[in-house]
Amino acid sequence: MSELHLRQSTLPASAPATISVFASPTSWIESDAHTQCRQVAALDGMIHVAAMPDLHPGKGAPIGAAMTSRLLYPFLVGSDIGCGIAVFPIRLKRPVPEKLAARFPDLDRPLHPERDADDPAWTVVSGEIPAGHVEGLGTVGRGNHFVELARIGAVLDPTHAGRLGLAAGDLVLVVHTGSRGLGERILREHTERHGAGPAPDPRAYLARHDEAVRWGALNRRLLAARVAYALGAAPTEPIVDQCHNLVEVRDGSYLHRKGAAPGDGRDVLIAGTRGTPSYLVAAHAGPEANYSVAHGAGRKMSRADALRRGRAKHTVEELRRTPVGSLVVCGDRQLLFEEAPGAYKRIEQVIADLVEHRMATPIATTVPLVTYKTADLAVGSRRDERRRRGRR
């Protein structure tokens, strides 16, 4: 672990802001990400910045960091408030990826409470929709968001796996998405008046923030239910659901997490890529890590670089089937290249760093079978055409 001590001109010399980077010397982290950590550490009221092994630069603030401050900074949480990853058990008789990929619903099409009132997925929704925000319900979004059917691969800790009710070969749905336009609206309204400055009324911001966090959790349940019903299964409760873009009040300070999952006694799914396993871990990070762990493999290439390099090395069809034999549902060719497995760091190194720093215990791997990124309408058209020909 490397540590830097930065003194702020606006704080007493006895109260330095510190940075702890929980990565081994062999872990590659861009210099821009380190620079952003130092910039955050220089903010008024900042106490400690904990950088995870998946650290990479973001828009104005590092991604893969947990930051404690005496002031609340909305921009350190970002626009996708409530973004997180949930894991839902699912039972299917014959999980053939080619057949199941064709049955995934169009998760770019939102569900409307009135227009789609008869959709069975609504059975998982109880009470009012947070903030009354009905736009984008039941949709994944773009970027690194996804819904994935996966099987449990290696069981690394039988005790923890048994506690979660998991065994090798079991199937799960992994859902990664956030609050869609709700969080973006909350941040935009703050920045239009206060820029990157702190929230003048933390309670007012937190009230809206908490609604976005609840909305994100609701949306993950709705997405899992839509997919479960489409695949002929019953929806289930999540065994894991941790948000990694949020702020919480802890010990009188504000703990901001941007691409960092709560690590104080929680079970967390740390996402790999669509072509590698992900890891379920039991997190037990302490105060030096701001009670947080990594949320994924972390990007090693910008989207522009991934697009340029990917087009030189791969075809679209090559990217639709991954090195682990899984299928990718994605009608956006550019997104296929931007989110290619090679654009991300090695998930195994991220997990090894967390274990080395005694922040998490690996429970099991999840191996992708079908990863949904965005609807591939062409596949549906071809399927319909085959059906029409079959009826002739």
C-alpha positions in Angstrom: 0.0 0.0 0.0 1.4 3.4 -1.0 0.5 6.5 1.0 0.7 10.2 0.3 0.2 13.0 2.8 -1.1 16.3 1.4 -1.6 19.4 3.4 -4.4 21.8 2.5 -3.9 25.5 2.7 -7.4 25.9 4.1 -6.9 23.4 6.9 -4.6 23.4 10.0 -1.2 21.8 9.5 -2.2 19.2 12.1 -5.0 17.8 9.9 -3.5 16.4 6.7 -5.5 14.8 4.0 -4.2 11.3 3.3 -4.3 9.0 0.3 -4.0 5.2 0.5 -3.7 3.1 -2.7 -4.6 -0.5 -2.2 -2.8 -2.0 -5.1 0.3 -4.0 -5.5 3.4 -2.7 -7.5 2.4 -5.0 -10.4 -1.1 -3.5 -10.7 -1.2 -0.9 -13.4 -2.9 2.4 -12.5 -2.8 5.4 -14.8 -1.0 8.5 -13.6 -4.1 10.6 -14.3 -6.0 8.5 -11.7 -3.3 9.3 -9.1 -3.5 13.0 -10.1 -7.2 13.0 -9.5 -6.8 11.4 -6.1 -4.4 14.2 -5.2 -6.8 16.8 -6.5 -9.6 15.3 -4.4 -7.3 15.2 -1.3 -6.8 19.0 -1.7 -10.5 19.8 -1.4 -11.6 21.8 1.6 -12.6 19.5 4.4 -11.1 16.3 2.9 -9.9 13.8 5.4 -8.9 10.6 3.6 -9.0 9.1 0.1 -8.9 5.3 -0.3 -8.1 4.2 -3.8 -9.1 0.7 -4.8 -7.1 -1.7 -7.1 -9.5 -0.9 -10.0 -8.8 2.8 -9.8 -9.0 4.7 -13.1 -9.6 8.3 -14.1 -13.2 9.6 -14.3 -14.8 12.9 -15.3 -13.4 15.2 -12.7 -13.0 12.6 -10.0 -11.4 9.1 -9.8 -13.5 6.0 -10.2 -12.7 3.2 -7.8 -12.2 5.5 -4.8 -13.9 6.0 -1.4 -13.4 9.6 0.0 -14.1 10.9 3.5 -14.7 14.6 4.0 -16.2 17.0 6.5 -18.1 18.5 3.6 -20.5 16.7 1.2 -19.4 17.0 -2.5 -22.1 15.7 -4.9 -19.6 15.6 -7.8 -17.6 12.9 -6.0 -20.7 10.6 -6.2 -21.4 11.6 -9.8 -24.5 11.5 -11.9 -25.4 7.8 -11.6 -26.4 7.9 -8.0 -27.5 4.5 -6.8 -25.6 2.5 -9.4 -24.9 -1.0 -8.1 -24.7 -4.7 -8.7 -27.3 -7.3 -7.6 -27.2 -11.1 -7.8 -30.4 -13.1 -8.1 -30.6 -16.9 -8.1 -32.5 -18.4 -11.1 -33.6 -22.0 -11.9 -33.6 -23.1 -15.5 -33.7 -26.7 -16.8 -31.4 -26.5 -19.8 -29.3 -23.4 -19.9 -28.2 -23.4 -23.6 -26.7 -19.9 -24.2 -27.7 -19.8 -27.9 -31.4 -20.4 -27.1 -31.5 -18.2 -24.0 -29.8 -15.3 -25.7 -32.7 -15.2 -28.2 -35.2 -15.1 -25.4 -33.9 -12.0 -23.6 -36.5 -9.2 -23.7 -35.8 -5.8 -25.1 -34.4 -4.1 -21.9 -34.0 -0.8 -23.8 -37.8 -0.5 -23.8 -39.0 1.0 -20.5 -41.9 -0.3 -18.6 -44.6 2.2 -17.9 -46.9 1.6 -14.9 -50.0 2.3 -16.9 -49.2 1.3 -20.4 -47.6 -2.0 -19.2 -49.7 -2.6 -16.2 -50.2 -6.2 -17.1 -46.5 -7.1 -17.3 -45.8 -9.8 -14.6 -42.5 -8.1 -13.7 -44.5 -5.5 -11.6 -45.1 -8.2 -9.0 -41.6 -7.4 -7.5 -42.6 -3.8 -7.0 -44.3 -2.8 -3.8 -45.2 0.7 -2.7 -44.6 3.9 -4.6 -41.9 4.4 -7.1 -39.1 6.6 -5.5 -39.3 10.3 -6.5 -42.2 9.3 -8.8 -39.6 8.8 -11.5 -41.2 6.5 -14.1 -38.8 7.3 -16.9 -36.5 4.4 -17.8 -38.0 1.8 -15.5 -36.8 -1.7 -16.3 -34.0 -0.5 -18.6 -30.3 -1.2 -18.4 -28.7 1.9 -19.8 -25.5 2.1 -21.7 -21.8 2.2 -20.8 -20.6 -0.6 -18.6 -24.1 -1.6 -17.4 -25.4 -5.1 -18.2 -27.7 -7.9 -17.2 -26.0 -11.3 -17.3 -27.0 -14.9 -16.9 -24.1 -16.7 -15.3 -23.3 -20.0 -13.6 -21.4 -20.4 -10.4 -17.9 -21.6 -11.3 -15.3 -22.3 -8.7 -16.5 -22.3 -5.0 -13.6 -20.7 -3.2 -15.1 -20.6 0.3 -17.7 -23.3 1.0 -18.8 -21.8 4.3 -19.7 -18.4 2.8 -21.1 -20.0 -0.3 -23.4 -22.2 1.8 -24.5 -19.2 3.8 -25.6 -17.6 0.5 -27.2 -20.9 -0.7 -24.8 -21.3 -3.6 -23.1 -24.4 -5.1 -21.0 -24.9 -8.2 -23.2 -25.0 -11.3 -26.0 -22.9 -9.9 -27.4 -20.2 -12.1 -27.7 -16.5 -11.2 -28.7 -13.3 -12.9 -26.2 -10.4 -12.3 -27.7 -7.0 -12.8 -25.5 -3.8 -13.0 -27.4 -0.6 -13.4 -28.2 2.6 -11.6 -30.8 5.4 -11.3 -30.8 6.2 -15.0 -31.9 9.9 -15.5 -32.9 10.5 -11.9 -29.3 10.7 -10.5 -28.2 12.8 -13.5 -31.0 15.3 -12.9 -30.0 15.6 -9.2 -26.4 16.3 -10.0 -27.2 18.7 -12.8 -29.4 20.8 -10.6 -26.6 21.1 -8.0 -23.8 21.9 -10.5 -25.9 24.5 -12.3 -25.9 26.5 -9.0 -22.8 25.4 -7.2 -20.5 23.8 -9.7 -18.1 21.3 -8.1 -18.6 22.9 -4.7 -20.1 21.3 -1.7 -23.8 20.9 -1.0 -24.9 24.0 0.9 -27.8 22.0 2.4 -26.5 18.4 2.9 -29.8 17.2 4.3 -31.7 18.3 1.2 -29.2 16.6 -1.1 -29.2 13.4 0.9 -33.0 13.2 0.8 -33.0 13.2 -3.0 -29.8 11.1 -3.1 -31.5 8.4 -1.0 -34.5 8.3 -3.4 -32.1 7.7 -6.3 -30.4 4.9 -4.4 -33.8 3.3 -3.7 -34.8 3.7 -7.3 -31.6 2.0 -8.5 -32.3 -1.0 -6.3 -35.9 -1.2 -7.5 -34.8 -1.0 -11.1 -32.4 -4.0 -10.6 -35.2 -6.1 -9.2 -37.5 -5.1 -12.1 -34.8 -6.0 -14.7 -34.2 -9.3 -13.0 -37.9 -10.1 -13.0 -38.3 -9.2 -16.7 -35.5 -11.5 -17.7 -36.6 -14.3 -15.4 -40.1 -14.3 -16.8 -38.8 -14.2 -20.4 -36.6 -17.2 -19.7 -39.5 -19.2 -18.1 -38.4 -18.8 -14.5 -39.9 -17.2 -11.4 -38.3 -14.0 -10.0 -36.3 -14.3 -6.8 -35.0 -12.0 -4.1 -31.4 -10.8 -4.5 -28.8 -12.6 -2.4 -26.4 -9.6 -3.0 -27.3 -6.0 -3.8 -24.7 -3.4 -3.1 -24.6 0.2 -4.5 -21.2 1.6 -5.5 -22.1 5.2 -6.3 -23.3 6.9 -3.1 -22.5 8.9 0.0 -23.2 7.9 3.6 -22.9 9.8 6.9 -20.4 7.9 9.0 -18.9 9.0 12.3 -19.9 12.6 11.6 -18.3 12.7 8.2 -19.4 12.1 4.6 -18.1 9.0 3.0 -18.4 9.3 -0.8 -18.0 6.2 -2.9 -17.4 6.5 -6.6 -17.1 3.1 -8.1 -16.4 1.5 -4.7 -18.6 -0.9 -2.9 -19.4 -0.9 0.8 -16.9 -3.3 2.4 -17.9 -3.4 6.0 -19.2 -6.9 6.5 -21.1 -7.0 3.1 -21.3 -9.6 0.4 -20.2 -8.0 -2.9 -20.1 -9.0 -6.6 -17.0 -7.6 -8.1 -17.5 -7.6 -11.8 -15.0 -8.9 -14.3 -15.8 -8.5 -17.9 -18.2 -10.3 -20.3 -15.4 -12.6 -21.3 -14.0 -13.4 -17.8 -15.4 -14.5 -14.5 -16.6 -12.2 -11.8 -16.1 -12.7 -8.1 -18.4 -12.9 -5.2 -16.6 -11.8 -2.1 -17.2 -11.4 1.6 -15.9 -7.9 2.3 -14.3 -6.8 5.5 -12.4 -3.6 4.8 -11.4 -1.4 7.6 -11.0 2.4 8.2 -7.8 2.7 6.1 -9.8 1.6 3.1 -12.8 3.8 4.1 -14.7 0.5 4.7 -14.8 -0.1 1.0 -13.7 -2.5 -1.7 -13.4 -2.5 -5.5 -16.5 -2.7 -7.6 -15.0 -4.3 -10.8 -12.0 -4.9 -12.9 -11.6 -1.2 -13.8 -10.9 0.2 -17.2 -7.4 0.2 -18.6 -8.3 1.9 -21.9 -10.5 4.9 -22.7 -13.5 4.2 -24.8 -11.8 5.9 -27.7 -8.7 3.8 -27.4 -10.7 0.6 -27.0 -12.7 1.4 -30.1 -9.6 2.2 -32.2 -7.6 -0.8 -31.0 -10.5 -3.2 -31.1 -11.4 -2.5 -34.7 -7.8 -3.2 -35.6 -7.8 -6.6 -33.9 -11.4 -8.0 -33.9 -14.5 -8.3 -35.9 -18.0 -7.7 -34.6 -18.8 -11.4 -34.7 -15.6 -12.3 -32.8 -16.8 -10.0 -30.0 -20.2 -11.5 -29.8 -18.8 -14.8 -28.5 -16.3 -14.5 -25.6 -13.2 -16.5 -24.6 -15.3 -18.3 -22.0 -17.9 -19.4 -24.6 -20.6 -17.0 -23.6 -22.7 -14.9 -25.9 -23.1 -11.1 -25.9 -26.4 -9.5 -26.9 -25.5 -6.0 -28.2 -26.9 -4.3 -31.2 -24.6 -1.3 -30.8 -21.4 -2.2 -32.6 -19.5 0.7 -31.1 -20.4 -0.4 -27.6 -19.2 -3.9 -28.4 -15.7 -2.5 -29.0 -15.8 0.0 -26.2 -16.7 -2.7 -23.7 -14.5 -5.5 -25.0 -12.8 -7.6 -22.3 -9.4 -6.3 -23.4 -10.4 -2.7 -22.4 -10.4 -3.7 -18.7 -7.8 -4.7 -16.2 -7.3 -8.3 -15.0 -10.0 -9.1 -12.5 -7.7 -11.7 -10.9 -5.2 -9.0 -10.0 -7.9 -6.8 -8.5 -9.1 -9.7 -6.3 -5.5 -10.6 -5.4 -4.8 -7.1 -4.2 -8.0 -7.1 -2.1 -6.9 -10.4 -0.5 -3.3 -9.2 0.1 -4.6 -6.1 1.9 -7.1 -8.3 3.9 -10.1 -6.4 2.6 -12.1 -9.3 1.2 -12.5 -13.1 1.1 -13.3 -14.6 -2.3 -16.5 -16.8 -2.1 -17.1 -18.0 -5.6 -16.7 -17.1 -9.3 -19.6 -16.4 -11.7 -18.9 -17.4 -15.3 -21.0 -15.6 -18.0 -23.4 -17.5 -20.2 -25.3 -14.6 -21.8 -24.5 -10.9 -21.3 -27.1 -8.4 -22.4 -25.7 -4.9 -23.2 -28.4 -3.4 -25.5 -31.1 -4.9 -27.7 -30.0 -6.5 -31.0 -33.1 -5.9 -33.1 -31.5 -7.5 -36.1 -31.4 -10.9 -34.3 -35.1 -10.6 -33.6 -35.8 -9.8 -37.2 -33.8 -12.7 -38.4 -35.5 -15.0 -35.9 -39.0 -13.8 -37.1 -38.0 -14.4 -40.7 -36.9 -18.0 -39.9 -40.2 -18.6 -38.2 -42.2 -17.2 -41.2 -40.2 -19.5 -43.6 -40.9 -22.4 -41.3 -44.6 -21.9 -41.6 -44.6 -21.9 -45.4 
